[in-house]
Protein backbone atom coordinates (compact mmCIF):
# COMPACT_ATOMS: atom_id res chain seq x y z
CA UNK A 1 0.00 0.00 0.00
CA UNK A 2 1.27 3.45 -0.95
CA UNK A 3 -0.10 6.79 0.19
CA UNK A 4 0.58 9.83 -1.95
CA UNK A 5 0.29 13.45 -0.82
CA UNK A 6 0.49 16.25 -3.37
CA UNK A 7 1.28 19.89 -2.70
CA UNK A 8 2.24 23.04 -4.54
CA UNK A 9 -0.90 23.88 -6.43
CA UNK A 10 -2.43 27.33 -6.49
CA UNK A 11 -3.38 30.32 -8.56
CA UNK A 12 -0.87 31.61 -11.10
CA UNK A 13 -1.05 34.06 -13.97
CA UNK A 14 -0.61 32.92 -17.57
CA UNK A 15 3.07 32.58 -18.35
CA UNK A 16 3.91 31.85 -14.74
CA UNK A 17 5.37 28.79 -13.08
CA UNK A 18 4.44 26.32 -10.38
CA UNK A 19 6.22 23.36 -8.86
CA UNK A 20 4.13 20.45 -7.67
CA UNK A 21 5.45 17.88 -5.23
CA UNK A 22 4.25 14.43 -4.28
CA UNK A 23 5.54 12.54 -1.27
CA UNK A 24 4.97 8.80 -1.06
CA UNK A 25 4.80 6.65 2.03
CA UNK A 26 6.45 3.27 2.17
CA UNK A 27 9.90 1.85 1.63
CA UNK A 28 9.71 0.68 -1.98
CA UNK A 29 9.30 4.01 -3.72
CA UNK A 30 12.10 3.38 -6.18
CA UNK A 31 10.32 0.48 -7.87
CA UNK A 32 7.33 2.55 -8.95
CA UNK A 33 6.75 4.35 -12.19
CA UNK A 34 5.62 7.77 -11.01
CA UNK A 35 3.31 9.99 -12.94
CA UNK A 36 1.31 13.17 -12.93
CA UNK A 37 -2.17 13.30 -14.44
CA UNK A 38 -4.71 16.08 -14.55
CA UNK A 39 -8.42 16.48 -14.93
CA UNK A 40 -10.16 19.68 -15.89
CA UNK A 41 -13.88 20.23 -15.21
CA UNK A 42 -15.99 18.38 -17.73
CA UNK A 43 -12.99 16.69 -19.33
CA UNK A 44 -11.37 13.29 -19.15
CA UNK A 45 -8.25 12.80 -17.12
CA UNK A 46 -5.07 13.04 -19.13
CA UNK A 47 -1.44 12.15 -18.68
CA UNK A 48 0.94 14.99 -17.92
CA UNK A 49 4.24 13.21 -17.36
CA UNK A 50 5.76 9.95 -16.17
CA UNK A 51 9.17 8.94 -14.88
CA UNK A 52 10.51 5.43 -14.42
CA UNK A 53 12.64 4.25 -11.54
CA UNK A 54 15.69 4.76 -13.78
CA UNK A 55 14.67 8.30 -14.64
CA UNK A 56 13.26 7.84 -18.13
CA UNK A 57 10.60 10.46 -18.74
CA UNK A 58 7.62 10.74 -21.08
CA UNK A 59 5.42 13.72 -21.87
CA UNK A 60 2.45 14.33 -24.12
CA UNK A 61 2.85 17.07 -26.71
CA UNK A 62 0.90 19.49 -24.52
CA UNK A 63 3.60 19.30 -21.83
CA UNK A 64 6.79 18.93 -23.86
CA UNK A 65 9.15 21.84 -23.43
CA UNK A 66 7.14 23.37 -20.59
CA UNK A 67 6.87 20.70 -17.90
CA UNK A 68 9.65 18.69 -16.26
CA UNK A 69 9.12 15.69 -14.03
CA UNK A 70 11.81 14.59 -11.60
CA UNK A 71 12.16 12.20 -8.70
CA UNK A 72 14.31 11.76 -5.63
CA UNK A 73 14.23 8.15 -4.52
CA UNK A 74 16.04 9.02 -1.28
CA UNK A 75 13.18 11.32 -0.29
CA UNK A 76 10.27 9.33 -1.80
CA UNK A 77 9.39 12.44 -3.78
CA UNK A 78 8.37 13.22 -7.34
CA UNK A 79 8.06 16.78 -8.59
CA UNK A 80 6.54 18.48 -11.58
CA UNK A 81 8.01 21.80 -12.62
CA UNK A 82 5.52 23.67 -14.79
CA UNK A 83 6.61 26.71 -16.75
CA UNK A 84 4.88 28.96 -19.28
CA UNK A 85 1.53 28.01 -17.86
CA UNK A 86 -1.60 28.54 -19.92
CA UNK A 87 -5.24 28.84 -18.99
CA UNK A 88 -5.83 25.39 -20.47
CA UNK A 89 -3.46 23.93 -17.85
CA UNK A 90 -6.11 24.66 -15.23
CA UNK A 91 -7.06 21.35 -13.63
CA UNK A 92 -6.72 19.16 -10.59
CA UNK A 93 -3.34 17.47 -10.77
CA UNK A 94 -2.94 13.96 -9.40
CA UNK A 95 0.14 11.99 -8.49
CA UNK A 96 0.22 8.31 -9.45
CA UNK A 97 2.48 5.46 -8.43
CA UNK A 98 2.31 2.17 -10.26
CA UNK A 99 3.96 -1.10 -10.92
CA UNK A 100 0.88 -2.17 -12.84
CA UNK A 101 -2.22 -0.17 -13.73
CA UNK A 102 -4.05 1.53 -12.13
CA UNK A 103 -1.65 1.92 -9.24
CA UNK A 104 -2.12 4.34 -6.37
CA UNK A 105 -3.47 7.88 -6.47
CA UNK A 106 -3.16 10.98 -4.38
CA UNK A 107 -6.01 13.31 -3.49
CA UNK A 108 -4.98 15.91 -6.05
CA UNK A 109 -3.95 19.54 -5.96
CA UNK A 110 -5.74 22.34 -7.78
CA UNK A 111 -3.86 24.41 -10.33
CA UNK A 112 -5.61 27.50 -11.65
CA UNK A 113 -4.05 29.61 -14.37
CA UNK A 114 -5.85 32.91 -14.65
CA UNK A 115 -5.19 36.60 -14.81
C-alpha positions in Angstrom: 0.0 0.0 0.0 1.3 3.5 -0.9 -0.1 6.8 0.2 0.6 9.8 -1.9 0.3 13.5 -0.8 0.5 16.2 -3.4 1.3 19.9 -2.7 2.2 23.0 -4.5 -0.9 23.9 -6.4 -2.4 27.3 -6.5 -3.4 30.3 -8.6 -0.9 31.6 -11.1 -1.0 34.1 -14.0 -0.6 32.9 -17.6 3.1 32.6 -18.4 3.9 31.9 -14.7 5.4 28.8 -13.1 4.4 26.3 -10.4 6.2 23.4 -8.9 4.1 20.4 -7.7 5.5 17.9 -5.2 4.3 14.4 -4.3 5.5 12.5 -1.3 5.0 8.8 -1.1 4.8 6.6 2.0 6.4 3.3 2.2 9.9 1.8 1.6 9.7 0.7 -2.0 9.3 4.0 -3.7 12.1 3.4 -6.2 10.3 0.5 -7.9 7.3 2.5 -9.0 6.8 4.4 -12.2 5.6 7.8 -11.0 3.3 10.0 -12.9 1.3 13.2 -12.9 -2.2 13.3 -14.4 -4.7 16.1 -14.5 -8.4 16.5 -14.9 -10.2 19.7 -15.9 -13.9 20.2 -15.2 -16.0 18.4 -17.7 -13.0 16.7 -19.3 -11.4 13.3 -19.1 -8.2 12.8 -17.1 -5.1 13.0 -19.1 -1.4 12.1 -18.7 0.9 15.0 -17.9 4.2 13.2 -17.4 5.8 10.0 -16.2 9.2 8.9 -14.9 10.5 5.4 -14.4 12.6 4.3 -11.5 15.7 4.8 -13.8 14.7 8.3 -14.6 13.3 7.8 -18.1 10.6 10.5 -18.7 7.6 10.7 -21.1 5.4 13.7 -21.9 2.4 14.3 -24.1 2.8 17.1 -26.7 0.9 19.5 -24.5 3.6 19.3 -21.8 6.8 18.9 -23.9 9.1 21.8 -23.4 7.1 23.4 -20.6 6.9 20.7 -17.9 9.6 18.7 -16.3 9.1 15.7 -14.0 11.8 14.6 -11.6 12.2 12.2 -8.7 14.3 11.8 -5.6 14.2 8.2 -4.5 16.0 9.0 -1.3 13.2 11.3 -0.3 10.3 9.3 -1.8 9.4 12.4 -3.8 8.4 13.2 -7.3 8.1 16.8 -8.6 6.5 18.5 -11.6 8.0 21.8 -12.6 5.5 23.7 -14.8 6.6 26.7 -16.8 4.9 29.0 -19.3 1.5 28.0 -17.9 -1.6 28.5 -19.9 -5.2 28.8 -19.0 -5.8 25.4 -20.5 -3.5 23.9 -17.8 -6.1 24.7 -15.2 -7.1 21.3 -13.6 -6.7 19.2 -10.6 -3.3 17.5 -10.8 -2.9 14.0 -9.4 0.1 12.0 -8.5 0.2 8.3 -9.4 2.5 5.5 -8.4 2.3 2.2 -10.3 4.0 -1.1 -10.9 0.9 -2.2 -12.8 -2.2 -0.2 -13.7 -4.0 1.5 -12.1 -1.6 1.9 -9.2 -2.1 4.3 -6.4 -3.5 7.9 -6.5 -3.2 11.0 -4.4 -6.0 13.3 -3.5 -5.0 15.9 -6.1 -3.9 19.5 -6.0 -5.7 22.3 -7.8 -3.9 24.4 -10.3 -5.6 27.5 -11.7 -4.1 29.6 -14.4 -5.9 32.9 -14.7 -5.2 36.6 -14.8 
